Amino acid sequence: MGRLVGSLVAIALAAFAAPACARAAPTTATFRITGAVTLSWHSQAGACEAVDLCGIAGSVRYAPGETEVDFEHAGSNWEQAGSSGAGSGALVIRETRRQSDGTQATCIDAPGIDFLDESFSLTAKHNGVQRLTIGGFYPGGGPLSAGRCAGPLPQDIAAALPSAPFRPGHTLDLGGTRPFAVGPFAGEVTSTLVAKPLRHSNSSHHSFGGSSGPGGPGADETAYALVGVPYRIDAADGGFEAAIAGADQSDCQLLDACQASGRLTMGLDGLVGSRFTVTGLRLLKRGQRYTRAQATADLHSGKLIEFSGFDAARTLLRTTTESLSRLGEPTACSDQSTGPAPQVSAQAAGTKLVFRVDARFIGGIGDVLRTRCAGPGVADVVGKRAILAGSVPLAQLGDDTLSPALTATGKFTTRSWTGTRSGTLSLSLTRTGPIQINRLSSKEYNG
């Protein structure tokens, strides 16, 4: 949950790098979390003027209900293993904005349950201690923010989020009030959260996969060929763009979007120089000979199973910019946000290898299209599709270079915001070695 993990990612790194080591049986701990946490904010004089975010005040309250969160101990650290009980799901953002004529506009947002993903996580060890905190795996995740209203970003309030030393078997008190002041906004986070232990046990029988591979029952007698084509991303130019505007209907008042218009852009940093390996599996009979020529033919035909690719950038970041003007207001809101970005991935589809920048299947990184200005979120702008997508023919796999162009097109319409998607991310990939073949037994495939 919250991290983009696929079976071939682990397999490819193990097969084309070093043998994987078995993980020790973890110790598990379960906590029930009750209480609530409230974020309140207001414009900060001396800093709000430059980005036209003065005269704003708002708040949001998150009550997880009686959510149960599971943790497991593997290696030297504890990690979140999952959660159950969606809690009340009650998250309502309320904000007022003083307009230039002295009147007030309001913004009321109620993000859906997807917005509440990754509500609790553990920090990295500091002086040998991990802490339980509210928020995602990254500062941009978690449920507390201004949503689609103008206000602080999750990373702005990260230092003020409630936390407590993680001690399995003990009650953890995350209560208290902590102030923050970052950029155009200041405020405080007030918490009454308490984590009470439910279970704490050693697990001596923990499975990290089924007993059979993709071949089904009896697959332990099956061999697999893991075929890989290694590339390096040598150039990445451009990015995503969108023209945005408040909807004409009366619903625009809910999100303070009436008579507003502007532009969003998102670029990716950290792609250049990263490895991009396209891999796929071929089922073989025991002892079956499998040549590079056969592997090349299977790559070009798309016959390999679990056929995909991913970038191996150590740090992939996105930079999002927004400019938003309002009719009758003398200046425009202009802001920028940065944070972790979705991976660039690839998957075979018919006779093509489709490249995507897609935020749908990775949690904990926050909304990649939000800034401190009011505006639509990524779910509004791109819906149930990739942010950017483009393809090359499978027949080109193995060529010295690949040059996919990932584009965004089409219009979007929500209750409060409308707009048009555009932009192109042009990639240049250079092959760094020959097509690789690694034979795996079913046992090795399942880790």
WONORGI-V293974 format. One record per helix or strand of 2 or more residues. SS is the DSSP state (hx for helix, st for strand). FROM is the first residue (numbers start at 0). LEN is the number of residues. Records with the same first field share a line. If there is no record, write none. Layout:
SS: FROM-LEN, FROM-LEN
This chain:
hx: 6-9, 48-3, 112-4, 153-3, 157-3, 218-3, 249-4, 291-10, 377-5, 393-3, 441-4
st: 26-8, 36-7, 55-8, 66-8, 76-8, 89-9, 103-6, 119-3, 130-4, 162-3, 171-2, 175-7, 184-7, 193-9, 222-24, 259-10, 274-10, 304-7, 316-10, 332-8, 343-6, 351-6, 387-6, 400-2, 404-3, 410-3, 416-6, 423-8, 435-6
